[in-house]
Amino acid sequence: MLSNTIKSEINNLWDKFWSGGIANPLTAIEQISYLLFMKRIDELDLKRKADAETGFSKQKYISIFGGTDKDGEDNQKKRWSYFKQLEGGEMLTHVQAKVFPFIKTLKNGNSAFTEHMKDAVFMIPKASLLVEAVNIIDNIYNEIEREQKEGQSFQDTQGDVYEYLLSEIAQSGKNGQFRTPRHIIQMIAALVDPKLGEEICDPACGTGGFLLGAYQHILTQHTSENYLVKEDNGTVWGTISDKLSDKRQWQFLREKAFYGFDFDTTMVRIGLMNLMLHGIDHPNIDYKDTLSKKYNENNRFDVVMANPPFKGSIDKSDINEDLSINTTKTELLFVNRIYNMLRLGGRAGVIVPDGVLFGSSNAHKALRKLLIEQCELQGVISMPSGVFKPYAGVSTAVLIFVKGGTTENVWFYDMEADGYSLDDKRTKTVDNDIPDIISKWKSRNPQIDIDKKQKAFFVNRKEIEENNYDLSINRYKDADYKEVEYEDPAKILEKIENLENEISNGLFNLRNQYK
């Protein structure tokens, strides 16, 4: 949980970027990410040096900032701790001409981030904006260190800072498509239940929210009960992970557990920074179009969690031949891709627009048939249309399935509320089905949950097949009709006549008063 002091500094940082000429939130967060990376590599390098000098680390210290550049300038001058002391105009020139080109070519820094810096552009236009941004970032980190001394986790707070920065993207119109609400990610993670030792992927990862949700879910499973925190939306989380003591397990989590792909290099860099600042030192996020012919990692992952693009289309000539659904609609192709990339027995949680559930085209039917006949389609959670407001009002659903086997029964849940109002403001409310969804999911039973008037119920495969593989909840839910008894029409007319007489008498009396 961020303090009001840190939130105030972050809001101040956004204000400086907007007033400084960078009004696009996506551009602003990208530029802020570059500055955070400059500070991060400086601090990591200094920590490695201190560890080597004290004997804490057995590895030989080789500075990231060793040697000189092509002009013979000492690379030590590329450090954040050096250039932050420069005067405004000198700082801007130095960062533009020296520091930024340096971090784009780093070989022994964080390769995951620098690998995707080739086409990056430093766009901070004013010296005053750069000076203010550097000072605010330093203030934020000083406050984090102060809070750390009072018992807060540095890693958690540092990650929360970036999450709070990213929350501004959700208010930026079309750029909001890159953000899935955190509480929805938490819900899907609870349903899919990723575990330590599994390889987890998002084929359209954006800012990396689903990968981060899976990571935090795993940490929670290894946190003692007295360290768990219950959030406002009813979910329980813990990041202490005091039960996770094996260094090999931590190494797997931070280097080999999480994989993400996106065809936007800006989102790749933002996703990398998001995971790095949350403690995943070497996230495997890469620039790839997973629907294209260039992607070929089938039968690869244990878990896939995703909110792929809705209502998009792709050039038919570039669609991967491994995708069996004959369509150019991305919302169908991505589900097909997720099926292909899962190992046998692998689990998926994917958000789809409602049209996927009941669309009448051959491609829609083929996909639903694939989910029923070649997977165990475990659950369909119907979400209200306001979940993705203010930037999208489309109704959506969550599909939970396991690759392999066949489906016997499908669990449906009619979510009516997610803890926030369903208008553009999305203010917090007491109405929230998410805790109930998670609870009922864990105790679901196809022999018991058969009342289709309830929010949660099972539908057997035969009934789904008879309905042309339709997966929309309204197809199966029984409406709870209540008989309404109306008053006798003669009595209603009598009441109307009495009211008219009262009105007439009242008007007559008023006229007499003013004669």
Secondary structure, DSSP 8 states (H G I E B T S, - for coil): ---HHHHHHHHHHHHHHHHTT---HHHHHHHHHHHHHHHHHHHHHHHHHHHHHHTS--S----TT-SB-TT--BGGGGSHHHHTTS-HHHHHHHIIIIIHHHHHT-SSS-HHHHTT-TT-------HHHHHHHHHHHHHHHHHHHHHHHTT--HHHHHHHHHHHHHHTGGGSGGGGGG---HHHHHHHHHHH---TT--EEETT-TTTHHHHHHHHHHHHHTS-GGG-EE-TTS-EE----TT---HHHHHHHHHTSEEEEES-HHHHHHHHHHHHHTT-SS-EEEE--TTBTT----S-EEEEEE---SS-B--GGGB-TT--S---BHHHHHHHHHHHHEEEEEEEEEEEETHHHH--SHHHHHHHHHHHHSEEEEEEEEE-GGGGTTT----EEEEEEEESS--SEEEEEE---EEE-SSTT--EEEEE-HHHHHHHHHT--TTT---TTSSEEEEEHHHHHHTTT---GGGT------------HHHHHHHHHHHHHHHHHHHHHHHHHT-
